[in-house]
Amino acid sequence: MLECRTKIHDNGRLVVPLACRQALGLGAGEDVILRIEQGELRLYPAKQALTRAKQLVKKYMPRRKLVDELLLERRKEGVDE
């Protein structure tokens, strides 16, 4: 576990210390998501959150790709005509 200390400035800005940015793989201009859970502020790299969401959805998706299914439907339509 890495712990970094910082302050909130008058204008509400929060500076994430270099060690924490490096640990999260964050660079200048990267998008992050802030979430409040159980009274704690948590910061997630947006790309990590997207990967996590894809993993959650993946288990509900069919194993075949959508493109493959659409092509199969088109072939069937061509045979029926």
N, C-alpha and C positions, 0 to 999 in steps of 0.2 A: 504494500500500500504506500502510495506517495501522498504526502500532505504538503500543500503550498499555502502560504499566508499572503493575503492582499487586503486592500481597503477599497471601499466604495467612495468615489470622489463626489464632490458637491453636485456635479451635473448628472449623477447616477451611473457614471461609467465605472466599469469593473475591469481592472487589468489582470489578465491571467498570466501568472509568472511563467518565464521561459521553461523551467523544468516541467511544469504541468502541460504546457503546449507541446513540448517535445514528447512527453509520455503518451499524449493523445494523437500525436501525428498531425497537429494543427499548424497551418501556415497562415501568413497574412491574408486576410480577405476570405478565409474559409467560413462557411455557414455552420452555425452551431444551433442546437436546440436546448432550451432551458426548460426544465421540468421541476415542479415542486412535488415531492413525495414525502409524506410523513414529516412535514415541517422542515425538510432539507431541500436546498436548491441543488439540482444536478445538471451538469452540462454534458451534452453528448455531441460529438461531431455529426453533422447532418448525414454524411456518407455512411457512418456507422448505423445510424437510425434507419436509413433506407435499406441497408443490407439486412438488418434485423427484421424489418417489416416484410421483406421479400421471403425470408426464411419462414416466417410465421404463415404467410399466405401459401407458400409452395406446397405444404402438406395437404392443402385442400384443392389443389389444381390437378387436373388429369396429367398422367405421365407423358402423353403425346403433346407435341407443340401445337399451338393454335393454327399455325400456318399449315401443318400437315393435315389437320382435320378439315380446314377449308378446302385444300386441294382435293382431298378425298371426296368431299361433298360435291365439288365441281365435276369431278370425274363421273360420279354417280348420276348427276344431272345430265351429263353428255350422253350417257348410256341410255337413259330413260327417254330421250328425245327421239 
